[in-house]
Amino acid sequence: MTAPAELEESDLQKFLAEALPSYMLPERIIHVSGIPLTRNGEVDFSALPDPGSVRPVLSTAFEEPQSDLEVRLRQIWSGILRIDNIGVNDQFRSHSFSPGTFGPLYRRERSGSML
């Protein structure tokens, strides 16, 4: 699907939610300038960006964590959201979490195995 670059991710999510059943909704939407193709004209999936390494388009500029607490919180949220590059002022309002998301993370954190 192609869309204008200025299209907000939340608007695209709303459109897809109206057009697709919930099990078909994408977990992440990543803006790319073009679809890479193989010599045979097929999509070159290996040339697409890794979804975990791409910071979503957000209204806030990226800012690195400064304190140990901020670094730790980034590690926790990176595990939850599966996004590597999280800034201290990033807000992910469009994400929804199942009730089972935080229990296992809390138990791992308490046992010290998340680092």
Phi and psi in degrees as a GROMACS rama.xvg file:
@    title "Ramachandran Plot"
@    xaxis  label "Phi"
@    yaxis  label "Psi"
@TYPE xy
-109.602  150.52  THR-2
-150.319  156.998  ALA-3
-61.5813  146.706  PRO-4
-60.9797  -29.5521  ALA-5
-83.034  -0.798053  GLU-6
-65.8382  128.508  LEU-7
-73.4788  142.641  GLU-8
-59.3461  -38.5234  GLU-9
-63.7921  -36.7564  SER-10
-66.2772  -40.8911  ASP-11
-66.6623  -40.0983  LEU-12
-60.8656  -42.7153  GLN-13
-62.4271  -44.7759  LYS-14
-59.6889  -47.6595  PHE-15
-64.4365  -37.148  LEU-16
-62.9861  -30.427  ALA-17
-79.671  -26.4205  GLU-18
-98.7563  -21.6253  ALA-19
-123.261  153.088  LEU-20
-67.9162  155.284  PRO-21
-58.3069  -34.1271  SER-22
-70.5381  -12.2492  TYR-23
-100.209  -2.97771  MET-24
-69.7981  135.149  LEU-25
-70.2071  144.786  PRO-26
-74.7552  -37.4928  GLU-27
-132.852  148.724  ARG-28
-120.935  125.08  ILE-29
-120.767  129.16  ILE-30
-79.7977  126.479  HIS-31
-128.62  150.654  VAL-32
-75.7798  -23.5454  SER-33
-168.593  161.073  GLY-34
-90.3748  120.247  ILE-35
-70.9323  139.636  PRO-36
-119.582  151.001  LEU-37
-79.8361  175.963  THR-38
-62.1848  -23.0312  ARG-39
-87.6979  0.894663  ASN-40
84.2215  10.2105  GLY-41
-93.3658  159.984  GLU-42
-63.4924  129.294  VAL-43
-92.1736  88.2074  ASP-44
-62.1705  -30.4123  PHE-45
-70.0358  -18.4648  SER-46
-92.5833  -6.43022  ALA-47
-74.9699  151.336  LEU-48
-66.8026  147.128  PRO-49
-69.6795  122.176  ASP-50
-56.091  -31.3454  PRO-51
-73.9361  -17.3259  GLY-52
-98.1772  -6.75343  SER-53
-101.191  121.091  VAL-54
-74.7599  128.696  ARG-55
-59.7064  158.459  PRO-56
-70.5707  116.704  VAL-57
-125.838  160.656  LEU-58
-77.5797  -13.0578  SER-59
-102.475  145.176  THR-60
-72.6919  149.987  ALA-61
-68.0118  132.877  PHE-62
-135.332  122.955  GLU-63
-64.7256  147.766  GLU-64
-64.7096  142.527  PRO-65
-106.285  -38.9343  GLN-66
-98.8545  167.584  SER-67
-62.2416  -37.3492  ASP-68
-63.9002  -44.4198  LEU-69
-62.5783  -39.6332  GLU-70
-63.0493  -43.6929  VAL-71
-64.6283  -42.9719  ARG-72
-63.8094  -38.0191  LEU-73
-63.2586  -40.6668  ARG-74
-61.1692  -43.1356  GLN-75
-64.3242  -50.3796  ILE-76
-68.3705  -30.8505  TRP-77
-62.5065  -38.7526  SER-78
-66.5507  -38.0904  GLY-79
-72.2385  -49.173  ILE-80
-86.5873  -13.8093  LEU-81
58.4707  46.1173  ARG-82
-128.963  126.95  ILE-83
-74.07  -42.0254  ASP-84
-101.319  83.4133  ASN-85
-108.597  127.518  ILE-86
-91.391  165.311  GLY-87
-69.1572  -22.8807  VAL-88
-105.152  7.44812  ASN-89
-68.9113  140.916  ASP-90
-127.643  126.255  GLN-91
-114.007  73.4678  PHE-92
-73.0028  -25.2984  ARG-93
-80.415  -9.9859  SER-94
-80.7471  139.562  HIS-95
-117.354  148.336  SER-96
-121.519  139.05  PHE-97
-77.8819  156.863  SER-98
-57.9616  -27.9185  PRO-99
-80.683  -0.674842  GLY-100
-67.7938  -44.7277  THR-101
-88.7418  -27.1644  PHE-102
-57.5745  -55.9216  GLY-103
-61.2353  -36.9721  PRO-104
-65.6204  -41.113  LEU-105
-62.7888  -44.7192  TYR-106
-63.3484  -41.5067  ARG-107
-65.3533  -40.7421  ARG-108
-62.207  -44.805  GLU-109
-63.9475  -33.7402  ARG-110
-82.5142  -8.99625  SER-111
82.0099  16.2545  GLY-112
-96.5093  6.9287  SER-113
-87.17  -12.8893  MET-114
